[in-house]
Amino acid sequence: MAISIIITVLVGLNLVLLLILLFRGNDSASIKSELIRSDERLQNLTANISKTEQAIREESRGNREEMSKSLKDFSESSSRQLENIRQAVETNLKAIQEDNSKRLEQMRQTVDEKLQSTLEKRLGESFTQVSERLESVHKGLGEMQKLASEVGNLKGVLSNIKTRGMLGEIQLEKILEQILIPDQYEKEVNIAGNNKVEFAIRLPGKDDGTVFLPIDSKFPLMEYERLCEAQELADKDLVKECGKTFEAAVKLRAGEISKKYIVPPKTTDFAIMFLPIEGLYAEVLRRPGLFDSLQTQYKVMVAGPSTFAALLNSLQMGFKTLAVEKRATEVSKLLGAVKTDFAKFNDTLEGIRKNLEAASNKIDEAAHRTRLIGKKLKEVQELPVQESDRMLGTGEEPDENGES
Protein backbone atom coordinates (compact mmCIF):
# COMPACT_ATOMS: atom_id res chain seq x y z
CA MET A 1 0.00 0.00 0.00
CA ALA A 2 2.88 2.32 0.79
CA ILE A 3 4.49 1.54 -2.60
CA SER A 4 1.22 2.41 -4.44
CA ILE A 5 1.18 5.71 -2.65
CA ILE A 6 4.76 6.40 -3.70
CA ILE A 7 3.97 5.54 -7.36
CA THR A 8 0.95 7.80 -7.29
CA VAL A 9 3.07 10.60 -5.89
CA LEU A 10 5.67 10.13 -8.69
CA VAL A 11 3.02 10.12 -11.40
CA GLY A 12 1.66 13.27 -9.94
CA LEU A 13 5.13 14.83 -10.02
CA ASN A 14 5.55 13.89 -13.69
CA LEU A 15 2.24 15.52 -14.52
CA VAL A 16 3.31 18.59 -12.63
CA LEU A 17 6.57 18.70 -14.65
CA LEU A 18 4.64 18.31 -17.94
CA LEU A 19 2.38 21.14 -17.03
CA ILE A 20 5.37 23.28 -16.14
CA LEU A 21 6.99 22.55 -19.52
CA LEU A 22 3.75 23.38 -21.33
CA PHE A 23 3.50 26.68 -19.59
CA ARG A 24 7.03 27.52 -20.46
CA GLY A 25 6.20 27.06 -24.16
CA ASN A 26 8.97 24.68 -25.23
CA ASP A 27 8.62 22.77 -28.42
CA SER A 28 7.09 19.37 -28.72
CA ALA A 29 10.42 17.65 -29.41
CA SER A 30 11.81 18.73 -26.15
CA ILE A 31 8.56 17.93 -24.45
CA LYS A 32 8.53 14.53 -26.02
CA SER A 33 12.09 13.85 -25.09
CA GLU A 34 11.34 15.06 -21.62
CA LEU A 35 8.33 12.81 -21.47
CA ILE A 36 10.39 9.90 -22.70
CA ARG A 37 12.97 10.57 -20.04
CA SER A 38 10.30 10.94 -17.45
CA ASP A 39 8.70 7.74 -18.65
CA GLU A 40 12.00 5.97 -18.49
CA ARG A 41 12.68 7.31 -15.06
CA LEU A 42 9.18 6.37 -14.08
CA GLN A 43 9.66 2.85 -15.42
CA ASN A 44 12.99 2.54 -13.71
CA LEU A 45 11.45 3.89 -10.59
CA THR A 46 8.56 1.49 -11.00
CA ALA A 47 10.93 -1.40 -11.54
CA ASN A 48 12.96 -0.36 -8.54
CA ILE A 49 9.83 0.03 -6.56
CA SER A 50 8.63 -3.39 -7.71
CA LYS A 51 11.95 -4.91 -6.76
CA THR A 52 11.86 -3.10 -3.49
CA GLU A 53 8.32 -4.23 -2.93
CA GLN A 54 9.28 -7.77 -3.87
CA ALA A 55 12.22 -7.64 -1.52
CA ILE A 56 10.06 -6.18 1.20
CA ARG A 57 7.46 -8.89 0.63
CA GLU A 58 10.05 -11.60 0.72
CA GLU A 59 11.59 -10.08 3.80
CA SER A 60 8.14 -9.75 5.35
CA ARG A 61 7.42 -13.37 4.46
CA GLY A 62 10.72 -14.40 6.02
CA ASN A 63 9.98 -12.27 9.05
CA ARG A 64 6.50 -13.79 9.31
CA GLU A 65 7.91 -17.27 8.99
CA GLU A 66 10.61 -16.48 11.51
CA MET A 67 8.07 -14.85 13.83
CA SER A 68 5.72 -17.79 13.39
CA LYS A 69 8.56 -20.14 14.16
CA SER A 70 9.57 -18.01 17.15
CA LEU A 71 5.99 -17.94 18.36
CA LYS A 72 5.74 -21.67 17.86
CA ASP A 73 9.01 -22.19 19.72
CA PHE A 74 7.85 -19.80 22.43
CA SER A 75 4.52 -21.57 22.61
CA GLU A 76 6.20 -24.98 22.83
CA SER A 77 8.67 -23.62 25.40
CA SER A 78 5.86 -22.06 27.38
CA SER A 79 3.88 -25.29 27.20
CA ARG A 80 6.90 -27.24 28.39
CA GLN A 81 7.51 -24.73 31.20
CA LEU A 82 3.86 -24.78 32.17
CA GLU A 83 3.91 -28.55 32.11
CA ASN A 84 7.03 -28.56 34.27
CA ILE A 85 5.43 -26.04 36.62
CA ARG A 86 2.24 -28.12 36.69
CA GLN A 87 4.17 -31.26 37.42
CA ALA A 88 6.21 -29.47 40.11
CA VAL A 89 3.05 -28.01 41.64
CA GLU A 90 1.36 -31.42 41.55
CA THR A 91 4.43 -33.00 43.11
CA ASN A 92 4.57 -30.35 45.84
CA LEU A 93 0.82 -30.56 46.44
CA LYS A 94 1.05 -34.32 46.64
CA ALA A 95 3.93 -34.03 49.12
CA ILE A 96 2.00 -31.42 51.13
CA GLN A 97 -1.11 -33.60 51.08
CA GLU A 98 0.86 -36.62 52.21
CA ASP A 99 2.56 -34.56 54.96
CA ASN A 100 -0.76 -33.09 56.03
CA SER A 101 -2.32 -36.55 56.00
CA LYS A 102 0.48 -37.86 58.20
CA ARG A 103 0.18 -34.93 60.60
CA LEU A 104 -3.61 -35.17 60.66
CA GLU A 105 -3.28 -38.88 61.38
CA GLN A 106 -0.84 -38.15 64.20
CA MET A 107 -3.14 -35.42 65.54
CA ARG A 108 -6.12 -37.76 65.24
CA GLN A 109 -4.27 -40.46 67.12
CA THR A 110 -3.18 -37.98 69.80
CA VAL A 111 -6.68 -36.54 70.09
CA ASP A 112 -8.18 -40.03 70.18
CA GLU A 113 -5.77 -41.05 72.92
CA LYS A 114 -6.48 -37.91 74.96
CA LEU A 115 -10.20 -38.18 74.34
CA GLN A 116 -10.11 -41.83 75.28
CA SER A 117 -8.17 -41.17 78.50
CA THR A 118 -10.29 -38.11 79.33
CA LEU A 119 -13.47 -40.00 78.51
CA GLU A 120 -12.42 -42.94 80.63
CA LYS A 121 -11.44 -40.59 83.47
CA ARG A 122 -14.68 -38.61 83.21
CA LEU A 123 -16.75 -41.76 82.92
CA GLY A 124 -14.97 -43.20 85.94
CA GLU A 125 -15.57 -40.02 87.93
CA SER A 126 -19.17 -39.87 86.70
CA PHE A 127 -19.78 -43.49 87.65
CA THR A 128 -18.21 -42.82 91.03
CA GLN A 129 -20.37 -39.74 91.56
CA VAL A 130 -23.44 -41.61 90.31
CA SER A 131 -22.66 -44.47 92.68
CA GLU A 132 -22.22 -42.04 95.56
CA ARG A 133 -25.42 -40.21 94.61
CA LEU A 134 -27.30 -43.49 94.28
CA GLU A 135 -26.00 -44.52 97.65
CA SER A 136 -27.07 -41.15 99.08
CA VAL A 137 -30.44 -41.50 97.38
CA HIS A 138 -30.74 -45.00 98.80
CA LYS A 139 -29.94 -43.70 102.25
CA GLY A 140 -32.31 -40.80 101.69
CA LEU A 141 -35.05 -43.18 100.62
CA GLY A 142 -34.44 -45.20 103.75
CA GLU A 143 -34.59 -42.05 105.84
CA MET A 144 -37.68 -40.90 103.95
CA GLN A 145 -39.35 -44.25 104.56
CA LYS A 146 -38.43 -43.97 108.21
CA LEU A 147 -39.66 -40.38 108.22
CA ALA A 148 -42.86 -41.44 106.46
CA SER A 149 -43.46 -44.08 109.08
CA GLU A 150 -42.73 -41.54 111.80
CA VAL A 151 -45.04 -39.02 110.12
CA GLY A 152 -47.69 -41.72 109.99
CA ASN A 153 -47.15 -42.36 113.66
CA LEU A 154 -47.26 -38.62 114.33
CA LYS A 155 -50.44 -38.31 112.31
CA GLY A 156 -51.92 -41.16 114.31
CA VAL A 157 -50.85 -39.41 117.51
CA LEU A 158 -52.26 -36.08 116.39
CA SER A 159 -55.57 -37.66 115.48
CA ASN A 160 -56.21 -38.02 119.21
CA ILE A 161 -57.53 -34.78 120.70
CA LYS A 162 -55.99 -35.43 124.10
CA THR A 163 -52.60 -36.21 122.56
CA ARG A 164 -52.73 -33.02 120.48
CA GLY A 165 -53.42 -31.03 123.63
CA MET A 166 -50.45 -32.66 125.39
CA LEU A 167 -48.20 -31.87 122.42
CA GLY A 168 -49.19 -28.20 122.46
CA GLU A 169 -48.72 -28.07 126.22
CA ILE A 170 -45.21 -29.59 125.98
CA GLN A 171 -44.18 -27.13 123.27
CA LEU A 172 -45.56 -24.22 125.31
CA GLU A 173 -43.67 -25.38 128.40
CA LYS A 174 -40.39 -25.66 126.47
CA ILE A 175 -40.68 -22.08 125.24
CA LEU A 176 -41.43 -20.82 128.74
CA GLU A 177 -38.46 -22.72 130.19
CA GLN A 178 -36.10 -21.27 127.61
CA ILE A 179 -37.04 -17.62 128.20
CA LEU A 180 -38.44 -17.22 131.74
CA ILE A 181 -37.20 -18.42 135.10
CA PRO A 182 -39.37 -20.78 137.21
CA ASP A 183 -40.40 -17.99 139.61
CA GLN A 184 -41.91 -15.96 136.77
CA TYR A 185 -44.61 -18.45 135.75
CA GLU A 186 -46.67 -21.29 137.18
CA LYS A 187 -48.18 -24.49 135.79
CA GLU A 188 -51.73 -25.76 136.30
CA VAL A 189 -52.90 -22.60 138.08
CA ASN A 190 -56.35 -22.77 139.67
CA ILE A 191 -58.12 -19.64 138.45
CA ALA A 192 -61.74 -20.10 139.57
CA GLY A 193 -63.30 -23.25 140.97
CA ASN A 194 -61.88 -26.28 139.18
CA ASN A 195 -60.77 -24.28 136.13
CA LYS A 196 -57.03 -24.82 135.91
CA VAL A 197 -55.16 -23.03 133.17
CA GLU A 198 -52.13 -24.80 131.66
CA PHE A 199 -49.70 -21.95 132.37
CA ALA A 200 -49.88 -18.47 133.88
CA ILE A 201 -47.23 -15.77 134.03
CA ARG A 202 -46.80 -14.04 137.38
CA LEU A 203 -47.15 -10.26 137.02
CA PRO A 204 -46.76 -7.69 139.83
CA GLY A 205 -50.08 -6.40 141.18
CA LYS A 206 -51.23 -3.90 143.78
CA ASP A 207 -49.78 -3.98 147.29
CA ASP A 208 -47.02 -6.43 146.22
CA GLY A 209 -49.67 -8.89 145.08
CA THR A 210 -49.57 -11.15 142.04
CA VAL A 211 -51.69 -11.01 138.89
CA PHE A 212 -51.72 -14.01 136.55
CA LEU A 213 -51.60 -13.82 132.75
CA PRO A 214 -53.42 -17.01 131.55
CA ILE A 215 -51.88 -18.96 128.66
CA ASP A 216 -53.63 -21.95 127.13
CA SER A 217 -52.62 -23.97 124.03
CA LYS A 218 -55.25 -24.92 121.46
CA PHE A 219 -54.85 -27.19 118.43
CA PRO A 220 -57.78 -27.12 115.91
CA LEU A 221 -55.89 -29.47 113.60
CA MET A 222 -58.78 -31.26 111.88
CA GLU A 223 -60.44 -28.04 110.71
CA TYR A 224 -57.07 -26.70 109.53
CA GLU A 225 -56.29 -29.90 107.56
CA ARG A 226 -59.68 -29.81 105.88
CA LEU A 227 -59.10 -26.20 104.86
CA CYS A 228 -55.66 -27.06 103.43
CA GLU A 229 -57.09 -29.99 101.47
CA ALA A 230 -59.82 -27.76 100.04
CA GLN A 231 -57.23 -25.17 99.01
CA GLU A 232 -55.19 -27.88 97.25
CA LEU A 233 -58.32 -28.98 95.35
CA ALA A 234 -58.92 -25.33 94.33
CA ASP A 235 -62.63 -25.70 95.10
CA LYS A 236 -63.84 -22.20 95.97
CA ASP A 237 -67.12 -23.32 97.56
CA LEU A 238 -65.39 -25.98 99.63
CA VAL A 239 -62.64 -23.53 100.64
CA LYS A 240 -65.27 -21.01 101.73
CA GLU A 241 -67.17 -23.62 103.75
CA CYS A 242 -64.01 -25.01 105.39
CA GLY A 243 -62.85 -21.46 106.13
CA LYS A 244 -66.06 -20.73 108.00
CA THR A 245 -65.73 -24.00 109.93
CA PHE A 246 -62.12 -23.12 110.82
CA GLU A 247 -63.07 -19.63 112.04
CA ALA A 248 -65.90 -21.08 114.11
CA ALA A 249 -63.53 -23.61 115.72
CA VAL A 250 -60.98 -20.90 116.59
CA LYS A 251 -63.67 -18.63 118.04
CA LEU A 252 -65.10 -21.54 120.06
CA ARG A 253 -61.73 -22.20 121.68
CA ALA A 254 -61.17 -18.50 122.30
CA GLY A 255 -64.58 -18.32 123.98
CA GLU A 256 -63.64 -21.22 126.26
CA ILE A 257 -60.45 -19.47 127.32
CA SER A 258 -62.27 -16.17 127.90
CA LYS A 259 -65.02 -17.81 129.97
CA LYS A 260 -62.78 -20.02 132.11
CA TYR A 261 -59.54 -18.15 132.65
CA ILE A 262 -60.17 -14.38 132.48
CA VAL A 263 -61.15 -13.51 136.06
CA PRO A 264 -59.94 -10.01 137.05
CA PRO A 265 -58.42 -8.91 139.41
CA LYS A 266 -56.89 -12.33 139.99
CA THR A 267 -55.92 -12.43 136.33
CA THR A 268 -55.33 -9.86 133.66
CA ASP A 269 -58.28 -8.69 131.55
CA PHE A 270 -56.97 -10.68 128.60
CA ALA A 271 -55.48 -14.13 127.95
CA ILE A 272 -53.16 -15.73 125.38
CA MET A 273 -54.18 -18.61 123.10
CA PHE A 274 -51.06 -20.47 121.94
CA LEU A 275 -51.19 -22.22 118.54
CA PRO A 276 -48.34 -24.78 118.27
CA ILE A 277 -48.05 -24.62 114.44
CA GLU A 278 -46.87 -21.55 112.53
CA GLY A 279 -49.12 -22.42 109.58
CA LEU A 280 -52.13 -22.51 111.88
CA TYR A 281 -51.22 -19.10 113.31
CA ALA A 282 -50.63 -17.71 109.82
CA GLU A 283 -54.05 -18.93 108.71
CA VAL A 284 -55.66 -17.09 111.64
CA LEU A 285 -53.88 -13.91 110.60
CA ARG A 286 -54.86 -14.44 106.97
CA ARG A 287 -58.59 -14.68 107.72
CA PRO A 288 -59.99 -11.10 107.43
CA GLY A 289 -61.00 -9.65 110.80
CA LEU A 290 -60.52 -12.90 112.77
CA PHE A 291 -57.50 -11.77 114.79
CA ASP A 292 -59.10 -8.43 115.75
CA SER A 293 -62.40 -10.15 116.54
CA LEU A 294 -60.68 -12.51 119.00
CA GLN A 295 -59.09 -9.55 120.79
CA THR A 296 -62.15 -7.30 120.95
CA GLN A 297 -64.91 -9.87 121.46
CA TYR A 298 -63.17 -12.52 123.55
CA LYS A 299 -60.19 -10.56 125.00
CA VAL A 300 -57.90 -13.30 123.69
CA MET A 301 -54.61 -12.66 121.93
CA VAL A 302 -53.43 -15.37 119.50
CA ALA A 303 -49.73 -16.25 119.35
CA GLY A 304 -47.67 -18.74 117.36
CA PRO A 305 -44.32 -20.21 118.45
CA SER A 306 -42.24 -17.32 117.11
CA THR A 307 -44.56 -14.49 118.20
CA PHE A 308 -45.04 -16.07 121.62
CA ALA A 309 -41.25 -16.16 122.12
CA ALA A 310 -41.06 -12.46 121.15
CA LEU A 311 -43.86 -11.69 123.61
CA LEU A 312 -42.05 -13.51 126.41
CA ASN A 313 -38.85 -11.60 125.63
CA SER A 314 -40.79 -8.35 126.00
CA LEU A 315 -42.19 -9.52 129.34
CA GLN A 316 -38.69 -10.56 130.41
CA MET A 317 -37.46 -7.01 129.77
CA GLY A 318 -40.34 -5.74 131.96
CA PHE A 319 -39.36 -8.19 134.70
CA LYS A 320 -35.78 -6.95 134.56
CA THR A 321 -36.97 -3.32 134.83
CA LEU A 322 -39.08 -4.19 137.90
CA ALA A 323 -36.14 -6.04 139.42
CA VAL A 324 -33.91 -3.00 138.89
CA GLU A 325 -36.49 -0.73 140.52
CA LYS A 326 -36.85 -3.13 143.44
CA ARG A 327 -33.09 -3.36 143.88
CA ALA A 328 -32.85 0.44 143.69
CA THR A 329 -35.28 0.71 146.64
CA GLU A 330 -33.30 -1.87 148.59
CA VAL A 331 -30.04 -0.02 147.86
CA SER A 332 -31.61 3.24 149.06
CA LYS A 333 -32.66 1.60 152.37
CA LEU A 334 -29.21 0.06 152.76
CA LEU A 335 -27.56 3.44 152.23
CA GLY A 336 -29.85 4.96 154.91
CA ALA A 337 -28.82 2.21 157.39
CA VAL A 338 -25.16 2.78 156.53
CA LYS A 339 -25.61 6.49 157.15
CA THR A 340 -27.04 5.80 160.64
CA ASP A 341 -24.24 3.36 161.47
CA PHE A 342 -21.69 5.84 160.17
CA ALA A 343 -22.88 8.45 162.71
CA LYS A 344 -22.41 5.87 165.52
CA PHE A 345 -19.00 5.01 164.13
CA ASN A 346 -18.04 8.68 164.29
CA ASP A 347 -18.96 8.80 168.01
CA THR A 348 -16.87 5.68 168.60
CA LEU A 349 -13.90 7.23 166.82
CA GLU A 350 -14.26 10.37 168.99
CA GLY A 351 -14.12 8.22 172.19
CA ILE A 352 -11.08 6.35 170.92
CA ARG A 353 -9.39 9.68 170.13
CA LYS A 354 -10.01 10.92 173.69
CA ASN A 355 -8.68 7.68 175.19
CA LEU A 356 -5.60 7.89 173.03
CA GLU A 357 -5.00 11.51 174.10
CA ALA A 358 -5.30 10.46 177.83
CA ALA A 359 -2.90 7.55 177.27
CA SER A 360 -0.47 9.90 175.54
CA ASN A 361 -0.63 12.29 178.49
CA LYS A 362 0.06 9.40 180.91
CA ILE A 363 3.04 8.29 178.83
CA ASP A 364 4.45 11.85 178.83
CA GLU A 365 4.01 12.06 182.62
CA ALA A 366 5.75 8.69 183.10
CA ALA A 367 8.64 9.79 180.87
CA HIS A 368 8.99 13.03 182.89
CA ARG A 369 9.18 11.11 186.19
CA THR A 370 11.67 8.67 184.64
CA ARG A 371 13.94 11.55 183.76
CA LEU A 372 13.70 12.95 187.35
CA ILE A 373 14.52 9.54 188.84
CA GLY A 374 17.44 9.20 186.48
CA LYS A 375 18.84 12.54 187.58
CA LYS A 376 18.64 11.48 191.28
CA LEU A 377 20.28 8.11 190.60
CA LYS A 378 23.33 9.63 188.91
CA GLU A 379 25.05 10.02 192.32
CA VAL A 380 24.48 6.34 193.24
CA GLN A 381 27.39 3.94 192.46
CA GLU A 382 26.59 1.32 189.86
CA LEU A 383 26.99 -2.41 190.73
CA PRO A 384 28.42 -5.04 188.44
CA VAL A 385 25.86 -6.59 186.10
CA GLN A 386 25.94 -10.07 187.62
CA GLU A 387 25.51 -8.74 191.17
CA SER A 388 22.73 -6.45 190.01
CA ASP A 389 20.95 -9.35 188.32
CA ARG A 390 21.37 -11.47 191.43
CA MET A 391 19.97 -8.83 193.73
CA LEU A 392 17.09 -7.88 191.44
CA GLY A 393 16.39 -11.46 190.37
CA THR A 394 16.67 -10.66 186.65
CA GLY A 395 19.45 -13.14 185.83
CA GLU A 396 18.96 -16.31 183.72
CA GLU A 397 17.74 -19.36 185.66
CA PRO A 398 19.77 -22.63 185.30
CA ASP A 399 18.19 -25.38 183.16
CA GLU A 400 17.72 -29.04 184.16
CA ASN A 401 21.41 -29.83 183.39
CA GLY A 402 22.58 -27.04 185.69
CA GLU A 403 23.61 -24.77 182.87
CA SER A 404 22.57 -21.21 183.05
Summary of the structure (lengths in Angstrom):
residues: 404
radius of gyration: 71.2
end to end distance: 185.7
largest distance: 224.9
contacts: 970
relative contact order: 0.04
helix: 79%
strand: 9%
